[in-house]
Each structure stands twice: as structure tokens, then as C-alpha cells.
Amino acid sequence: MTNLMYIAIGLLVGSFSGLLGVGGGLILIPILIYGYGLTQHQAQGTYLAVMIPPITMLAALRYYHSGNVKLGMAAFIAVGFAAGGLLGADIVQRISEPVLRRIFGLFLFAASLRMIFFK
């Protein structure tokens, strides 16, 4: 039953990701922390493992076929993203669980305020 629940969560998160373009981190990380008792570090690591292609590739292909991908821009961002991901993954190992959770929560809160109140 647990594996079926994981698939159901993946379906939910994937649907939101494809629908709204939000990284599963907005939904999946809180589910993993509050629903499954993972630490912030474990939830973030698990989320990153989930995002390994072909997961995002399939949704991106659908956007591409609809003319909604700036391929050149995406390629250069991906190079920076890979380097930044490695750097961030190294730095985060030195941040305590409570501090990391607060940083993550503040980031989500700030992003939500910006989306609601500004253009």
C-alpha cells in the first residue's frame, strides 16, 4: 500500500508541476516532512532524486511541442543550474535542520506574497 501511496503522491505533484510549472518542492517537500516525517535535508534530497530525467523531460517535451520552451535559454540556464545545484547541495550540508526549515518556509512565504500582491 505504501508504494501505491508514493505513486499517488507522485501523480499529484506531477500534475501540479505540469499544470502550474511549480517545482514539486512546493508540494512534495512539505508532504515528505509533515506526512512522512522526513527531515528537511532528507525531503530535499528525495525531491532532487525524483526530478532526475526523464520525469521533467516528459513534461518539458509537451511544452516544447506546444511552442512554449525557449530552448537556447533553457540550455544555458541548465548549465548554471547544474553548477549551482552542486554548490547548494554542498553548502546545505552545513546548515542545521531548524535553520534550513525556516529558510525554506521564508522563501515559500516571500514567493507567495510576491505572486499574490505584485505583477
Helices and strands as residue ranges (DSSP letters): H 2-20, G 24-26, H 28-30, I 31-35, H 40-50, H 55-65, H 71-92, H 97-117
